[in-house]
Every structure is written in structure tokens, then in C-alpha cells.
Amino acid sequence: MSSLPACGLQYDVSLKARNTFGVDARAAVLARVADIGALQTLLAQKQFANLPRLILGGGSNILFTRDFDGLVLLPEFRGMAITHESGDLVHVRAGAGESWDALVRWSLAQGLCGLENLALIPGHVGAAPIQNIGAYGIEFAEVCAAVEIHDVAIGTTRWLSREQCGFGYRHSIFKMPEAANWIVTAVDILLTRQAQLRLDYAGLREQLQAQNIDTPTAADVADAVTQLRLRKLPNPALIGNAGSFFKNPIVMNTVAKQLQLKHPTLPTWPTPDGLSKLSAAWLIESCGFKGLRDGDAGVSSQHALVLVNHGAASGAQLWALAQRIQASVRQHYDVLLLPEPMVI
Ligand SMILES: Cc1cc2nc3c(=O)[nH]c(=O)nc-3n(C[C@H](O)[C@H](O)[C@H](O)COP(=O)(O)OP(=O)(O)OC[C@H]3O[C@@H](n4cnc5c(N)ncnc54)[C@H](O)[C@@H]3O)c2cc1C
């Protein structure tokens, strides 16, 4: 068995620059793996095979509340290519280690449509299926044809169809116990040459109008989404955050109706499976947390759903604030807010 190149491994390493909260947690071992062969070589070594494992992409959906006393794996699988076309449909394959936004831009440059509403979401391609990323009216599930996984427990690599991925709102099979040993290595997505633009999401048409664009192309939509996101969301390069910290809670319609009777301004939306989604941002703001600061842990004054690190907050401090928010929303509305990022 060949040994890993020295640059692939680091010991007792800070993860501060590897999570967008900028939390100063440490990993016992960090390994960059460029392909499945390198991954297998690494895990064939006993001292690594038995360590607790964490897969890390861009670190934009994770909160470290402590050091990780195990092996942090960085899949750096590369490549973006059109694999085949039939009629208007174009299959694109991308490696898990590619930047998601780079894939969006690359696909637009190839004249392909379908990813424009998902522009500027931070992170890597391999993480897109994990929480079924979504924005501006589109979810990853809608463009996903298949996801390639490597099962490190049995050493096999296989493709899962979209149906097998069990996608839901910020959910997929990859969050379930059966996926504990899986690493997403690549995704296959299905795009089109003819644009079928989705412009109904709040603010998108207005943004295009403000840019004097009457008949937008997919690239125009991506630019408009980019402008909106830059304006509405705090930039992790300037202030640590992981985007929305809580999912919009999904409740029975009767519960949503009762809440709306008491609180007519609470936004709710129907879900495809006949339930109601509540605005977590509204619930948090109405409990008085928007813009609140507790030491260096805070809630963004731009967006009530976004927890921010003003500088030196620890993950434990951010998590304590998140729990305060959860308790307050529970107390006022009897609704449970669930975190969107993975909390370590
Ligand atoms: C400013 C900002 C805005 C955001 N906006 C949105 C948004 O609009 N919509 C949205 O859905 N999300 C949004 N997010 C969240 C985040 O960008 C996405 O969830 C993104 O897909 C995370 O990618 P990542 O590579 O950073 O994942 P990481 O944070 O590194 O990992 C997230 C989870 O995925 C797992 N994982 C990562 N890679 C793999 C892999 N190859 N195989 C198996 N498991 C893996 C990790 O173990 C972890 O559980 C935002 C975040 C920020 C900071």
C-alpha cells in the first residue's frame, strides 16, 4: 500500500479558516484527499481507520462547539464536465471538491440553464445534496440526476438516483444513520439549453427591473440573485456566519391557522406534502433577538435567521445563544426551531 503524500496530512490543526463562523476549533488530524484511491489508502492505515470521522467541505454549514478529536477529511475531488446531451437536456458531472458557485458560473458559461437561482451559495458541490440546498425558489433536488457516494465501511462506490436520495426541505438520506459511512464524491445534474426561468421568488423581478432588464437570460438571473444575496446576507468574509441558522419550522395546518389568528403578520407557506411552513425569521425577530449581541455571539441586524460571530465568539457561546433563541420561541409560540447547520 502506498503512503500518502506528506502535504495531505496535518496534525492538531486549527479549523478557524475552514469554517465560515470563524470559530477556533482544532482537529486532531486533517487529511486532504484528491480521489477515492487516496481516501482508501488513508483509511487502510489502522491509526486513521479507527478515528471518529468528519467530512468537511467549505465549512459554511457547520458549527464547532468543541475541538474535533478525530480525522477531518477534506474531499478535494475535482472536475466539471458535460457527460452527455439528449435533445434539450444536458447532463453535467461535478466533483465533490469543486466550489458550488464556480459550478453555477461554469454551467452558465457553457450556455446551460437551471442553476441560476442557486448562485453564490457558499460551499462545495459535495455538500449540496446533504441539506438539499435551496434559494430563490429552487432546490438542488430539482436539478439532481444522481449522486455518487463512496461507502468507507465496505470500500465501494456507487450512484444513487434522485429518488434514492430522499430529498426534502433541507433534508436528504445523507443526514440519516444509513449514510454515516458515505462520502459524496460527485454529483450528476440535469440542465437545459433553453432557459425556463423561475422569477417568482420575492424580490427577484424587482431586482431585474432595477437593473433595467426586461427579458432576462439565465446569467442575468444569476447576477440579480447575486446582488440580492450580497445586499441581504452578511458576508462571512467580513463577519462570521453560516447563513440561516434555523430551518423554517413545518407544522400541521391547524397549528399554523391558530398562530395566524393570534399573529396575523406571521408569514406561512404551504408545503408540497400538505403542511405549513412558518417563517423562522419572523418568530425570532418577534422574540426580540434581531441585532442582539451577547459578547461576540450575536444575531445579525440584517437578517434575524443569521447568527454571527463578531470576532472571538466560541462555538459554545454561539450555540448557547441559539439555544436561548430556541427556548424563547418555544415559550412564546410553542414552536420548535431546529438548527440548519451541523452542530459538532
Ligand atoms: C452566507 C451564507 C449563505 C448561505 N445561503 C444558503 C442558501 O441560500 N441555501 C442553502 O441551502 N444553504 C445556504 N448556506 C449554507 C451552506 O452554504 C450550504 O449548506 C452548503 O451546501 C454547505 O457547503 P459546505 O461545503 O460549506 O459544507 P460544510 O459546512 O463543510 O458541511 C456541511 C455538512 O455536509 C457534510 N458534507 C460536506 N461535504 C460532504 C461530502 N462530500 N460528503 C458527505 N458529507 C459532506 C458535512 O459533514 C456537514 O455535515 C449559506 C451559508 C452561508 C455562510
The ligand as an SDF file (V2000), in Angstrom:
LIG
                    3D

 53 58  0  0  0  0  0  0  0  0999 V2000
  -23.6390   33.4690    3.8430 C   0  0  0  0  0  0  0  0  0  0  0  0
  -24.2320   32.1110    3.6810 C   0  0  0  0  0  0  0  0  0  0  0  0
  -25.3690   31.9440    2.9170 C   0  0  0  0  0  0  0  0  0  0  0  0
  -25.9400   30.6760    2.7520 C   0  0  0  0  0  0  0  0  0  0  0  0
  -27.0560   30.5570    1.9750 N   0  0  0  0  0  0  0  0  0  0  0  0
  -27.6200   29.3580    1.7920 C   0  0  0  0  0  0  0  0  0  0  0  0
  -28.7780   29.2150    0.9610 C   0  0  0  0  0  0  0  0  0  0  0  0
  -29.2700   30.1660    0.3840 O   0  0  0  0  0  0  0  0  0  0  0  0
  -29.3110   27.9820    0.8290 N   0  0  0  0  0  0  0  0  0  0  0  0
  -28.7830   26.8830    1.4360 C   0  0  0  0  0  0  0  0  0  0  0  0
  -29.3210   25.7930    1.2620 O   0  0  0  0  0  0  0  0  0  0  0  0
  -27.6800   26.9860    2.2130 N   0  0  0  0  0  0  0  0  0  0  0  0
  -27.0880   28.1810    2.4050 C   0  0  0  0  0  0  0  0  0  0  0  0
  -25.9800   28.3030    3.1970 N   0  0  0  0  0  0  0  0  0  0  0  0
  -25.4430   27.1120    3.8680 C   0  0  0  0  0  0  0  0  0  0  0  0
  -24.2940   26.4280    3.0880 C   0  0  0  0  0  0  0  0  0  0  0  0
  -23.6980   27.3060    2.1900 O   0  0  0  0  0  0  0  0  0  0  0  0
  -24.7640   25.1840    2.3350 C   0  0  0  0  0  0  0  0  0  0  0  0
  -25.3930   24.2860    3.2050 O   0  0  0  0  0  0  0  0  0  0  0  0
  -23.5920   24.4810    1.6400 C   0  0  0  0  0  0  0  0  0  0  0  0
  -24.0630   23.4410    0.8330 O   0  0  0  0  0  0  0  0  0  0  0  0
  -22.5710   23.9270    2.6310 C   0  0  0  0  0  0  0  0  0  0  0  0
  -21.4300   23.5370    1.8910 O   0  0  0  0  0  0  0  0  0  0  0  0
  -20.0360   23.3010    2.5790 P   0  0  0  0  0  0  0  0  0  0  0  0
  -19.1440   22.6750    1.5590 O   0  0  0  0  0  0  0  0  0  0  0  0
  -19.5490   24.5340    3.2050 O   0  0  0  0  0  0  0  0  0  0  0  0
  -20.4390   22.2080    3.6770 O   0  0  0  0  0  0  0  0  0  0  0  0
  -19.8010   22.0210    5.1300 P   0  0  0  0  0  0  0  0  0  0  0  0
  -20.2470   23.1210    6.0220 O   0  0  0  0  0  0  0  0  0  0  0  0
  -18.3470   21.7630    5.0250 O   0  0  0  0  0  0  0  0  0  0  0  0
  -20.5510   20.6880    5.5720 O   0  0  0  0  0  0  0  0  0  0  0  0
  -21.9350   20.7020    5.7980 C   0  0  0  0  0  0  0  0  0  0  0  0
  -22.3900   19.2670    6.0760 C   0  0  0  0  0  0  0  0  0  0  0  0
  -22.2170   18.4550    4.9270 O   0  0  0  0  0  0  0  0  0  0  0  0
  -21.3360   17.3680    5.1910 C   0  0  0  0  0  0  0  0  0  0  0  0
  -20.5220   17.1870    3.9910 N   0  0  0  0  0  0  0  0  0  0  0  0
  -19.8250   18.1450    3.3320 C   0  0  0  0  0  0  0  0  0  0  0  0
  -19.2360   17.6330    2.2390 N   0  0  0  0  0  0  0  0  0  0  0  0
  -19.5850   16.3110    2.2150 C   0  0  0  0  0  0  0  0  0  0  0  0
  -19.2910   15.2330    1.3240 C   0  0  0  0  0  0  0  0  0  0  0  0
  -18.5290   15.3820    0.2230 N   0  0  0  0  0  0  0  0  0  0  0  0
  -19.8020   14.0050    1.6090 N   0  0  0  0  0  0  0  0  0  0  0  0
  -20.5890   13.8160    2.7030 C   0  0  0  0  0  0  0  0  0  0  0  0
  -20.8900   14.8070    3.5720 N   0  0  0  0  0  0  0  0  0  0  0  0
  -20.3920   16.0290    3.3270 C   0  0  0  0  0  0  0  0  0  0  0  0
  -20.5270   17.7940    6.4080 C   0  0  0  0  0  0  0  0  0  0  0  0
  -20.0470   16.6730    7.1430 O   0  0  0  0  0  0  0  0  0  0  0  0
  -21.5710   18.5840    7.1810 C   0  0  0  0  0  0  0  0  0  0  0  0
  -22.4480   17.7210    7.8640 O   0  0  0  0  0  0  0  0  0  0  0  0
  -25.3660   29.5490    3.3780 C   0  0  0  0  0  0  0  0  0  0  0  0
  -24.2110   29.7060    4.1590 C   0  0  0  0  0  0  0  0  0  0  0  0
  -23.6460   30.9710    4.2950 C   0  0  0  0  0  0  0  0  0  0  0  0
  -22.3890   31.1280    5.1050 C   0  0  0  0  0  0  0  0  0  0  0  0
  1  2  1  0
  2  3  1  0
  2 52  2  0
  3  4  2  0
  4  5  1  0
  4 50  1  0
  5  6  2  0
  6  7  1  0
  6 13  1  0
  7  8  2  0
  7  9  1  0
  9 10  1  0
 10 11  2  0
 10 12  1  0
 12 13  2  0
 13 14  1  0
 14 15  1  0
 14 50  1  0
 15 16  1  0
 16 17  1  0
 16 18  1  0
 18 19  1  0
 18 20  1  0
 20 21  1  0
 20 22  1  0
 22 23  1  0
 23 24  1  0
 24 25  2  0
 24 26  1  0
 24 27  1  0
 27 28  1  0
 28 29  2  0
 28 30  1  0
 28 31  1  0
 31 32  1  0
 32 33  1  0
 33 34  1  0
 33 48  1  0
 34 35  1  0
 35 36  1  0
 35 46  1  0
 36 37  1  0
 36 45  1  0
 37 38  2  0
 38 39  1  0
 39 40  1  0
 39 45  2  0
 40 41  1  0
 40 42  2  0
 42 43  1  0
 43 44  2  0
 44 45  1  0
 46 47  1  0
 46 48  1  0
 48 49  1  0
 50 51  2  0
 51 52  1  0
 52 53  1  0
M  END
$$$$
